[in-house]
Amino acid sequence: MTFRKTGIAIATLAAATAALPAPAAASVRDDAQCLMVYSIALGQYEDQKDRDYSIATGLYALVGYFSGKLTSTLGVDSLRSVMTEELAAEVAEDYETIQTRCVAESEQMADAMMAAGEALSGK
């Protein structure tokens, strides 16, 4: 998995305040699927004995990122309405394809954050 690159970028540059380019437009369902994928990954990672802090931080950040996308669009109560058993079954049925899409968006966001961080530091 490519969680390490994404996790490190997010953890390192979360405080960057520069305007970032918007990731490719995603539907609410896509964002809910990604939230579920990263929530599952975080839950599985939390159960491991030897954890890398940067990976855990990155996974928490990704859960927060997709939660934020959903709540900024639909409001805080949206999480309850979109995180359903139906969505869980949908994600389970096509997990690899959905995970690939979610990781691609996450990497795009991480690259944008890295670029913003470099711009802020004058690199």
NORZI-V645061 format. One record per residue. RES is the residue in three letters. SS is DSSP state (hx for helix, st for strand, lp for the rest). PHI is phi as a letter, one per 30 degrees, with the letter a starting at -180 (999 if undefined). PSI is psi in whole degrees, -180 to 180 (999 if undefined). Layout:
[[RES;SS;PHI;PSI] [RES;SS;PHI;PSI]]
This chain:
[[MET;lp;999;157] [THR;lp;c;28] [PHE;hx;d;-32] [ARG;hx;e;-52] [LYS;hx;e;-49] [THR;hx;d;-45] [GLY;hx;d;-44] [ILE;hx;d;-44] [ALA;hx;d;-44] [ILE;hx;d;-45] [ALA;hx;d;-40] [THR;hx;d;-37] [LEU;hx;c;17] [ALA;lp;d;-26] [ALA;lp;d;-5] [ALA;lp;d;135] [THR;lp;c;4] [ALA;lp;d;151] [ALA;lp;d;133] [LEU;lp;c;147] [PRO;lp;d;143] [ALA;lp;d;138] [PRO;lp;d;166] [ALA;lp;e;140] [ALA;lp;e;133] [ALA;lp;b;149] [SER;lp;d;164] [VAL;hx;e;-41] [ARG;hx;d;-42] [ASP;hx;d;-46] [ASP;hx;d;-40] [ALA;hx;d;-40] [GLN;hx;d;-44] [CYS;hx;d;-40] [LEU;hx;e;-43] [MET;hx;d;-43] [VAL;hx;e;-48] [TYR;hx;d;-30] [SER;hx;d;-42] [ILE;hx;d;-48] [ALA;hx;d;-42] [LEU;hx;d;-44] [GLY;hx;d;-43] [GLN;hx;d;-40] [TYR;hx;d;-38] [GLU;hx;d;-27] [ASP;lp;d;-11] [GLN;lp;d;147] [LYS;lp;d;-48] [ASP;lp;c;100] [ARG;lp;c;144] [ASP;lp;c;123] [TYR;hx;e;-40] [SER;hx;d;-34] [ILE;hx;d;-46] [ALA;hx;e;-45] [THR;hx;d;-43] [GLY;hx;d;-42] [LEU;hx;d;-41] [TYR;hx;d;-41] [ALA;hx;d;-39] [LEU;hx;d;-39] [VAL;hx;d;-43] [GLY;hx;d;-38] [TYR;hx;d;-51] [PHE;hx;d;-33] [SER;hx;d;-43] [GLY;hx;d;-41] [LYS;hx;d;-45] [LEU;hx;d;-46] [THR;hx;d;-28] [SER;hx;d;-27] [THR;hx;d;-45] [LEU;hx;c;-10] [GLY;lp;j;163] [VAL;lp;e;-39] [ASP;lp;d;-8] [SER;hx;d;-31] [LEU;hx;e;-40] [ARG;hx;d;-36] [SER;hx;d;-25] [VAL;hx;c;-26] [MET;lp;d;83] [THR;lp;c;169] [GLU;hx;d;-34] [GLU;hx;d;-44] [LEU;hx;d;-42] [ALA;hx;d;-42] [ALA;hx;d;-40] [GLU;hx;d;-45] [VAL;hx;d;-43] [ALA;hx;d;-37] [GLU;hx;d;-35] [ASP;lp;b;42] [TYR;hx;e;-49] [GLU;hx;d;-43] [THR;hx;d;-44] [ILE;hx;d;-44] [GLN;hx;d;-43] [THR;hx;e;-44] [ARG;hx;d;-43] [CYS;hx;d;-41] [VAL;hx;d;-39] [ALA;hx;d;-44] [GLU;hx;d;-41] [SER;hx;d;-41] [GLU;hx;d;-37] [GLN;hx;d;-44] [MET;hx;d;-42] [ALA;hx;d;-41] [ASP;hx;d;-41] [ALA;hx;d;-39] [MET;hx;d;-40] [MET;hx;d;-45] [ALA;hx;d;-42] [ALA;hx;d;-42] [GLY;hx;d;-41] [GLU;hx;d;-41] [ALA;hx;d;-41] [LEU;hx;d;-32] [SER;hx;d;-2] [GLY;lp;i;18] [LYS;lp;d;999]]
